[in-house]
C-alpha cells in the first residue's frame, strides 16, 4: 500500500461527494453529528481566513471489472461534513438565529457569498492505494 498526496479544490471534493465517488463507510465511521456547530464554524472560518486545515485521508477501492473507483473517507469525516454542509448552504440555518460564523465573520446574514471564497481553495488529500 502506498499514499499518493494530492490537492483537490473544495468544489471538486464536494462534487466527488455528491456523485458518490467519495463516501463514508458507516461500518467503521462514527456519526457525522459528533462535531458541534461551533467547531464546524471555526473550521469554515479558518478556511475563509486562509489558515491551513489538516489533510483528509481517503482509501481508494478500485472495481476493475466495472472500471470505476470509490474513495472512502478514513480520516476527515467531520471536516468533510462541515465543508459539505457549508458548501450546499445548510450549515448555519439555525445557529442561534444569527445565520453567522464565529469570530471575524460573526453576524453575516448570508453564507452564499462566502461559499465562493472557499470553492477554489485547495485542500490536501492523501489517497491510500493498494
JOCOR-V309501 format. One record per backbone hydrogen bond with DSSP energy under -0.5 kcal/mol. CO is the residue of the C=O (numbers start at 1). NH is the residue of the N-H. If there is no record, write none. Layout:
BEGIN
CO:NH, CO:NH
END
This chain:
BEGIN
2:129, 3:5, 4:127, 6:125, 8:123, 9:13, 10:14, 11:15, 12:16, 13:17, 14:18, 15:19, 16:21, 16:22, 17:20, 21:71, 23:25, 23:73, 24:26, 25:28, 25:29, 31:34, 36:39, 36:40, 37:41, 38:42, 39:43, 40:44, 41:45, 42:46, 43:47, 44:48, 45:49, 46:51, 47:50, 56:126, 57:74, 57:75, 58:60, 58:128, 59:72, 60:62, 61:63, 61:70, 62:64, 63:67, 63:68, 68:63, 70:61, 70:72, 71:23, 72:59, 72:74, 75:57, 76:80, 77:81, 78:82, 79:83, 80:84, 81:85, 82:86, 83:87, 84:88, 85:90, 85:91, 86:89, 90:93, 92:95, 94:96, 95:98, 95:99, 102:105, 103:106, 105:101, 105:108, 111:114, 111:115, 112:116, 114:117, 114:118, 115:118, 115:119, 118:10, 118:121, 119:11, 121:10, 123:8, 124:56, 125:6, 125:127, 126:58, 126:128, 127:4, 127:129, 128:60, 129:2
END
